[in-house]
Amino acid sequence: MIQCSKLTDERREAGPMECWCLHGAVGMAADFRNFAKRLAEAKTSTRAVDLWRFLECQPMPLEDFGAALNADAGGEGRGKGRALLGYSMGGRLALHSLLEKGHPWQAAVIVSTHPGLESAAERENRRAADAAWASQALMGNWQEFLNAWNAQAILDDQTIRNSQASGSLVMRRREIARSFVDWSLGTQAPLWDQLHEITIPVLWVVGENDTKFREVAERAVAKIPHARLVIAPASGHRVPWDAEEWLAQQVSQFLKIG
């Protein structure tokens, strides 16, 4: 496997437990900066992973991501506890890591995540939709692409995060486009029947107003032996920004117990 630079990850040292954070689609490691500061106040270290580095050297199917991330984590932080947090697309990638045998994680937080579409027709429709997003990301007007992405009903968010509004993500447009193909929910095999294999403590988080993903979360948590569901008050899909302080409190308390 080709090894790509880890220098684009963002690390904050604060305590013996390190929480690796995986951002969502059309996101970046910097999205977790304020969240990381809040965890640092609770003596929890963080590593916000630049997911685009996994796609900058070569395509990476979902099936290969878990092993790649676990190899990163397994080779670092000797003596530290390690937890994995994934939001949306990052949550799906996190599930793949947790389903790898011998993974290095002691606890996990899964936020606004779908384990997989079970209908072949739904997967085909999603692949087609994501192919269109890939084309816009790679060849379209960048700001128009961001505006269209943020205008989706599920995001229900008129505020574009600073990292997006500044245009800093445009340098990653090739990798973002590739993610819509390699990491599409339509490409992903459903993980529902494997969730019982995750035996570490899991905190599954979903927004109060994210009706579709609340139903998904309730079903997923019932399949994981040591999982607990928490509902972010007055939040939609983007829990890490809709309820940043609340989420940091939930995660820091969970990691102390876990």
Secondary structure, 3 states (H helix, E strand, C coil): CCCCCCCCCEEECCCCEEEEEECCCCCCHHHHHHHHHHHHHCCCEEEEECHHHHCCCCCCCHHHHHHHHHHHHHCCCCCCEEEEEEECHHHHHHHHHHCCCCCCCCEEEEECCCCCCCCHHHHHHHHHHHHHHHHHHHHCCHHHHHHHHHCCCCCCCCCCCHHHHCCHHHHHHHHHHHHHHHCCCCCCCCCHHHHHHCCCCEEEEEECCCHHHHHHHHHHHCCCCCEEEEEECCCCCCHHHHCHHHHHHHHHHHHHHC
